[in-house]
Amino acid sequence: MRYRYRNRQTGVALVTAILLVAIATLLAARIAWDNQLNMRRTTTAINLEQARQLALGAEAAAIEGFYQLRVLQGIQYDDPATWSFFVLQTPAEIEGEAIGFIDGSVRDVQGKLNVNNLINATDGQVDTQVQDQFRSLLSSLQLDQSILDALIDWIDFDTVPQTYGAEDGSYTSRDPAYRPANNYFFDPSEFRSVLGIDPESFSILAPYITALPPGWCGPADISRTQVNLNFAAPEVLAAILGISLNEANNVLGASSGMQRPAWENLADIAVSETASPTWQDYATTVSTCAEVRAVVTVGSTTLTMYSLLDRSNTTNTVVNRVRAFGLD
C-alpha cells in the first residue's frame, strides 16, 4: 500500500511542476507583450507630439508669409500666382536626422460664396442680393433651386419654412432625427445635413461655397464676407456680377485662352452694363482669410491639421480662427 501511495504522490508533484512552468511561461509572455505595447504606445505618443509640433511650425510659416505680403511688402491685392508659392514639402529633421515629412499648403477661402451671407448679421433678415447670387450659382451648376430655401431655413432664427425650405418637421421625421441649427454654419461639412444636399450635390457645390461666420474675414464695418474675385471661379464671378456664365468667362479671358488677370482694384474689372449696380459691395481683390492644410508623417504616424487664418484686424497680425487635428 505504501509503495502505491508514493507513486501517486510522485505523479501529482510532476503535474504540479508542469503547471507551474506553464503559468510562469504565460506570465512571462504576458509581461513581454505588455512591455512591447507600452513601448509602442510611448513611441506613438512621441511621434504624435512631434508631428503636432511640426504641423504648428507649418502654420507659423504660413502666418509669416501673410505678414510678409501684407505688411513688409505692402501688397494690397492677391495674385493667385503669388499664392502658388505657399507650398511646403520638406523632410522633417531633428539634429540632422530625418524623422518624417511635411506636406503643407495655403489656400484661399474667399473666392467662394459664403453661405452665411444669406442672413444679414445686422437684422437677421434674408439678404436678397445674396439670394440672387445663389440662385445664379445653382442655375450654373444645374442644381435644384430648393437647396437655396433649405440653406436659408437652416441659418435663419425662426421656425417658419421658406416656400421650398425645411424646418424642424422635415428633419425630426428622418432616421436618425435631428433639428436644423437655426444659426450660422461654422464648417462646410455641415452642408451635408441640409435637406436636398445629397453626396452628389455636395461634391458639386463644395468648390464654390464656404462657411465663414459674421465678423470673420473682412472689415469690421461690413457685416458680410466679400468674395475675392481674383480667386473666383467663372460660376462665382457670374453670380457676384449678376451676368451670364459666358460673360464671366469673357471677363476672365477663359474663352480666348488668355491668362487669367489679377486685378489690383475692383475698378480694373471690365463689366457690362447688365451687371448688378451693387456688385462691388460684395466683392474685393484681397483675401483676409485663408486655410492651412498640413499632412505630417513621423515614423508610422500621420497627422493632418486644418487651420483657418484671419488677417482682417487693424493691428497687422494674423488670428487663428479654427484649428483642428486628425489622424490618417
N, C-alpha and C positions, 0 to 999 in steps of 0.2 A: 504493500500500500504506500509506503513512504517513497519508494522509487518512482511510482506513477505520479505521485503528488509533485515531486521535484521536477519531473519532465514538463508537467503542466505549468509550473511556475516559470521555468526557463522560456517557454513559448510566449507567455504573457510579457515577459521582460523584452523579448525581441520585438514583439509587435509595438510595445510602448516606445522603444528606441527608434523604430522606423517612423512612428507617428511624430515624435519629437523632431526628427530630422526633416520630415516633410513640412511641419509647421514652421520650423526655422527657415527652411528654403523659401516658403511662401512669404514669410515676413521680410526676408532679405530682398526678395523680388519686389515686394510692395514698396519697401523703403527706397530701392533703386529707382523704381518707377516714379515715386513721388519726388525724388531728387531731380530726375530728368524733367518732370513737369514744372517744378519750381524754377529750374534753370531756363526752360523755355518761356515761362511767364516773365521772368526777370528780363530776359533778352528782348522779348516782345515789348515790354513796358519801356525799356531803354530806347529801342528802335522807334517806338511810337512818339516818345517825347522828343527825340532828335528830329523826327520828321515834322513834328508840330513846330519846333523852333525854326527849322529850315523854311517851312511854309510862311511863318510870320516874317522871316527875312525877305522872302519874295514879295510879300505885301509891303514891307518897308521900302524895298527898291521901287515899287510902283508909286508909293507916296512921294518918294524923292523925285521920280520922273514928272509927276504932276507939278511939284514945286518948281522944278527946273523950267518947265514950259511956261507956266503962268507967271511966276514972279521974276525969275532971273532973266529969262529971255523976253518976257513981256508979250508973248503971243496971245492975242485975244480972239482967235478963232481956231477951229480944229480942222486939220488936214488929215484925212484917213491915211495918206502915205506916211505921215509922221507917226501915227499910232501903230503902224506895222512894225516899228522898232521896239514896241513894248512886248517883247517876247524873251523869256529867259529859259534857256535849255542848257544846263550845265551839270557836270558831275558835282556831287557834294563831297567835300573833303574835310577831314579833321587832322591837323598836323601833317598835311601832305598825303594822308592815306584816304583813298576813295571809299566812302561808306554807302553811297547811293546816287540818286539822280533827281534833279529838279526840273519840272516842265511847267512853266508858268506863262500866263498871258494876261493882257489887259484889254477889255472890250468895252466899247461904248454901249450905254443903255438908253440914251436919249434920242436915238434915231428911230424910235418906235412910238406908237400911240400909247399914251398912259391911260389905262382903263379907269383909274381913279379920277381922271379929269371929267368923267361923265357927270359926277355930282360936284357942284360948286362947294368948295370948303367954307365959303363965307355964309351962304344962306341955306345950304343943304338942298338946293333945287337942281334939276337937271340942266346942264349946260347944253342948250340946243345946238350951238355951233359944233361942239364936240360930238354930239349925237349925229349930226350930219356927216362929220368926218368918219365915224364908224360905219355909217350906212354905206358911204363910198368904199371903204375898205372891204366890207363884207361882200359888196357887189363885185369888186375887182377880183376877189378870191372865190367868187361863186359859192358863197356860204349862205345859209338860211338867215334871213333878217331877224327872225325871232330870237336869235342869240343875243342881239343888242338889248332887247327888253329884259331878258333874263339877267344879263350883266348889271343893268341898272337896278333891278329889284334886289340883287344880291348886295349892292352897295348902299342904296338909299335907306333912310331911317324909319320908314313906315312899313306897314304890312299889307298895303293895297297894291295888287299886281298891276303892271303895265298891260297894255292891250294883249300882247303875246308873251307876257312875262310869267314869272313864277315866284310865289311867296311860300309861306310855311306849309300850306296844304299840299303843294306839289312835291315837297321834299319829305315830309313826315310820313307820306304813304309809300315811300321807297323802302327797299330792303338792302342794307340797314337804313333806318330812318335817321334823318338829321334836319337841321334848320339852316336857312341862309344866315350869313353873318350879320347882315344889315350894318355893315361897316366897310371900311376901305380894305382892299387887298394888300397884303404885305409881300406876297411872293407869287410869281406867275403859275406855280404848280397848283395854286388854289383854283385856277380857272377850270380844272378838270371836275370840280364839284358842281359846277353850274349846269343847270338843266339845258340840254341841247348841245353841249360841248362833249362829244364823244372822243375817243382817242384819235380818230382820223381828223376831226375838226380841230382838235388841239394842236396836232402836228402841223396843220396848215396855218393856223393863227399864230403860233409861238414866235416865228421870226419877225412878226410885225407889231406885236403888242407887248407891253410890260406893265409892272405894278409898282408904282412909286408913291408912297403916301404923301399927302399935302405937307408942305414945309420942308420937304427934302428936294434937293436937286434943282435949285433955282433961286432967284432973288426973293428976299423975304416979303416984298411988297406985291408979289404976284402969287395968286392962290393956286395956279395951275403949273404943271410941268411943261415947259416949252420943248418942242421937238427940234433936235439939231438936224437941219436939212442936209448938212454935209455927210451924214451917215444914213439918211432916209432912203429906203427902197422906193422904186417908182410908185408902187401902190400907196405907200405912206405919203409921198410927196403930192400925189394926186389928191389924197384925202385932205391934206392941210391946205393946199392952194385952192381946192374946190374946182379942179379941172379934170379933164378926162385922162385916162391912163396913157393914151397916145401922146397927148400934150406933155405929160410928165416925162415920158421917155425923150421927147424932143428937148425939154429943158435940161435934162441930164446929158444930152448928146448921145444917148444909147442907140437911137435909131440910125445915126450916121456913123457909128463906130468911133466917135471921138472919146478921148479920155475924160473921165468924169471930172467936173470942175470942183474946186474947193473955194467956196465963197467966203470972203472976209466979212462982208456985211450983207444984210438982207436986201439992201438996195441994189446989190450987184446981180440979183436974180431977175432974169428977164421973164416976166409973166404976161399972159394975155389979158385982154380987157374982161374976159369972162371969169377971171379969178375972184375969189371971195374978197370983198373990200377990207375985211378984218383979219386976213390970214397972218399978218405979221404979229398979231397979238399972241399967236400960238406957236411961233417959230423962233429959232435962234440959229446962230452959226457956231456956238461954243457949247460944249458939254460940261456941266458941273459935276456929273456923276459918271462913274464907270465901275465895272465889276472886275475883280481879280479872281482868276481861277488858277489854282496850282495843284499839281499832282506830284507828290514827293514819295520816292521809293527808298527805303533804308532796309537793307537785308531782305527779308521776306515780307516786310510790312509796307503797304502802300496807303498813303493818307491823301485825301483830297480836301481842299479848302476853297470856300466861296466867300468873297468879301466885297461889300459894296462901299465904295469910297465917295465922299461928297466934299467938293471944294467950293461950295457956294457961299460960305461965310465971308465976312469982310476982313478977317484977320489974316488972310492968305495962308491958312492952314487947311489941312485935309482931315475930315472927320470920318471915322469908321461908323457906318450906319448899321451894317449887318455883318456878322462873321459866323460861318458855320463850318464844322469839320465833319468828314465822313470817312469810312473805311472801305476800300475796294479789295 
